[in-house]
Amino acid sequence: MDVTLHLAQEPAADALLGRSPLAALTGMLLDQQIPMEWAFKGPRTIADRLGTEELDAHEIAAADPEAFAAVLAEKPAVHRYPGSMAKRVQQLCQYLVEHYDGDAEAVWRDAGSGAELRRRLEDLPGFGKQKAQIFLALLGKQLGVTPEGWREAAGPYGEPDSFRSVADITGPDSLAKVRAYKQEMKAKKK
């Protein structure tokens, strides 16, 4: 995996997301109750604070929980809820170590279908159906991971030429369109 993503809207953070499957999964995990760019900048911030260029699932899984929570809580905090999100990131890494030998890309590398890949994503700690569908759409639309039936498995997020989620962000213009769509959906709910 080595593509250019534009989710954090910051070159160093986006470069890490584009080359590191674990960083991309971690950014997706962090993407709740904070701005998208902040969430996807999180993996770069975590790596910087750990003093490394790459995130390592084994290292994070084995880290002392309090020390790892302190890494996320350091100002500026990685997330609005740094303690609970540190726990979730560690749970994700522990799951990846236990089920995929720490290799995040293995989650999708040999998935036989879009439905199977969505199930694998839904099995990840912190990933429900919607988050799994959005990440599946990101994999298909921007990272070239397109097992048979991936668009259907991604639901509305897999639709071509849509601007519903991070899967559709390729720069500032598409980010503005995704934001407008989200605001429209919030207004309809009210």
C-alpha positions as CSV (number, residue, x, y, z in Angstrom):
1,M,0.0,0.0,0.0
2,D,1.6,3.3,-1.1
3,V,-0.9,5.8,-2.4
4,T,-1.5,9.5,-1.7
5,L,-4.5,10.1,0.5
6,H,-5.8,13.5,1.5
7,L,-7.8,12.8,4.6
8,A,-5.8,14.7,7.2
9,Q,-5.1,17.5,4.8
10,E,-1.6,17.5,6.1
11,P,1.2,16.0,3.9
12,A,3.1,14.0,6.5
13,A,-0.1,12.6,8.1
14,D,-1.6,11.8,4.7
15,A,1.7,10.1,3.6
16,L,1.6,7.8,6.6
17,L,-2.1,7.0,6.0
18,G,-1.3,6.1,2.4
19,R,1.6,3.7,3.2
20,S,0.5,2.2,6.5
21,P,-2.6,0.0,6.6
22,L,-2.5,0.2,10.4
23,A,-2.4,4.0,10.3
24,A,-5.5,4.0,8.0
25,L,-7.4,1.7,10.3
26,T,-6.4,3.8,13.3
27,G,-7.5,7.0,11.6
28,M,-10.9,5.4,10.8
29,L,-11.2,4.2,14.4
30,L,-10.5,7.7,15.7
31,D,-13.1,9.2,13.2
32,Q,-15.9,9.9,15.6
33,Q,-17.0,13.0,17.5
34,I,-14.1,15.0,16.2
35,P,-13.4,16.6,12.8
36,M,-12.3,14.1,10.1
37,E,-8.9,15.8,9.5
38,W,-8.2,15.7,13.2
39,A,-9.0,12.0,13.4
40,F,-6.9,11.1,10.4
41,K,-4.0,13.2,11.6
42,G,-4.0,11.1,14.8
43,P,-1.9,8.2,13.6
44,R,0.9,10.6,12.6
45,T,0.7,12.3,16.0
46,I,0.8,8.9,17.8
47,A,3.8,7.8,15.7
48,D,5.6,11.1,16.4
49,R,5.0,10.9,20.1
50,L,6.2,7.3,20.1
51,G,9.4,8.4,18.3
52,T,8.8,6.3,15.2
53,E,8.1,6.7,11.6
54,E,5.6,3.8,11.5
55,L,2.9,2.4,13.8
56,D,3.5,-1.1,15.0
57,A,0.6,-3.2,16.1
58,H,2.7,-5.4,18.3
59,E,4.3,-2.4,20.1
60,I,1.0,-0.7,20.7
61,A,-0.7,-3.9,21.8
62,A,2.0,-4.5,24.4
63,A,2.3,-1.0,25.6
64,D,1.4,-0.1,29.2
65,P,-2.2,1.1,29.0
66,E,-1.6,4.1,31.2
67,A,1.5,5.1,29.3
68,F,-0.2,4.8,26.0
69,A,-3.2,6.8,27.2
70,A,-0.7,9.5,28.3
71,V,0.6,9.6,24.7
72,L,-2.9,10.3,23.3
73,A,-3.7,12.8,26.1
74,E,-0.5,14.9,25.7
75,K,-1.5,18.4,24.5
76,P,-2.9,18.8,22.0
77,A,-4.8,15.6,22.6
78,V,-5.2,13.1,19.8
79,H,-8.9,12.9,20.4
80,R,-11.6,14.6,22.4
81,Y,-11.7,11.4,24.6
82,P,-8.0,10.4,24.7
83,G,-8.3,7.8,27.4
84,S,-11.1,5.8,25.9
85,M,-9.7,6.1,22.4
86,A,-6.3,5.0,23.6
87,K,-8.0,1.9,25.0
88,R,-9.8,1.3,21.6
89,V,-6.6,1.7,19.6
90,Q,-4.9,-0.8,21.9
91,Q,-7.8,-3.2,21.5
92,L,-7.6,-2.9,17.7
93,C,-3.9,-3.6,17.8
94,Q,-4.3,-6.5,20.1
95,Y,-7.0,-8.0,17.8
96,L,-4.7,-7.5,14.8
97,V,-1.8,-9.3,16.7
98,E,-4.1,-12.1,17.7
99,H,-5.9,-12.7,14.4
100,Y,-3.5,-11.3,11.8
101,D,0.0,-11.5,13.4
102,G,-0.1,-7.7,13.6
103,D,-0.4,-7.2,9.8
104,A,-3.3,-4.8,9.3
105,E,-3.3,-5.3,5.5
106,A,-4.1,-9.0,6.0
107,V,-7.6,-7.9,7.0
108,W,-8.3,-7.2,3.3
109,R,-5.4,-8.8,1.4
110,D,-7.1,-12.1,0.6
111,A,-10.7,-11.3,1.2
112,G,-12.7,-13.4,-1.4
113,S,-15.6,-11.0,-1.6
114,G,-16.8,-7.6,-0.5
115,A,-19.2,-9.2,1.9
116,E,-16.4,-11.2,3.5
117,L,-14.2,-8.1,3.8
118,R,-17.1,-6.1,5.4
119,R,-17.5,-9.0,7.9
120,R,-13.8,-8.9,8.7
121,L,-13.9,-5.1,9.2
122,E,-17.0,-5.4,11.4
123,D,-15.1,-7.9,13.6
124,L,-12.5,-5.3,14.4
125,P,-12.9,-3.6,17.8
126,G,-14.5,-0.2,17.4
127,F,-15.9,-0.9,13.9
128,G,-19.6,-1.3,13.5
129,K,-21.5,-1.7,10.2
130,Q,-21.3,1.9,9.1
131,K,-17.6,2.4,9.9
132,A,-16.9,-0.9,8.2
133,Q,-18.8,0.2,5.1
134,I,-17.1,3.5,5.0
135,F,-13.6,1.9,5.3
136,L,-14.5,-0.7,2.7
137,A,-15.5,2.2,0.4
138,L,-12.2,3.9,1.1
139,L,-10.3,0.7,0.3
140,G,-12.2,0.3,-3.0
141,K,-12.3,3.9,-4.2
142,Q,-8.8,5.0,-3.2
143,L,-6.6,2.0,-2.4
144,G,-7.4,-0.4,-5.2
145,V,-8.9,-3.1,-2.9
146,T,-11.8,-4.3,-5.0
147,P,-12.9,-7.8,-4.2
148,E,-16.1,-8.9,-6.1
149,G,-19.1,-7.2,-4.7
150,W,-17.2,-4.5,-2.8
151,R,-19.5,-1.7,-3.8
152,E,-22.6,-3.5,-2.7
153,A,-21.0,-4.5,0.6
154,A,-20.0,-0.8,1.1
155,G,-23.7,0.2,0.8
156,P,-24.3,3.8,-0.2
157,Y,-20.7,4.6,0.6
158,G,-19.6,2.5,-2.4
159,E,-21.6,4.5,-4.9
160,P,-19.4,6.1,-7.6
161,D,-19.2,9.9,-7.8
162,S,-20.8,10.4,-4.3
163,F,-19.5,12.6,-1.6
164,R,-20.8,10.9,1.6
165,S,-17.7,10.1,3.6
166,V,-13.9,10.0,3.9
167,A,-13.9,7.4,1.1
168,D,-14.7,10.3,-1.2
169,I,-12.2,12.9,0.0
170,T,-9.3,13.4,-2.5
171,G,-8.6,17.1,-1.7
172,P,-10.1,20.3,-0.4
173,D,-12.9,20.5,-2.9
174,S,-14.2,17.0,-2.2
175,L,-13.8,17.6,1.5
176,A,-16.1,20.6,1.2
177,K,-18.6,18.5,-0.7
178,V,-18.5,15.7,2.0
179,R,-19.0,18.4,4.7
180,A,-21.9,19.9,2.9
181,Y,-23.5,16.4,2.5
182,K,-23.1,15.7,6.2
183,Q,-24.6,19.0,7.2
184,E,-27.5,18.3,4.9
185,M,-28.1,14.9,6.5
186,K,-27.9,16.5,10.0
187,A,-30.5,19.1,9.0
188,K,-32.8,16.4,7.6
189,K,-32.6,14.5,11.0
190,K,-33.8,17.6,12.8
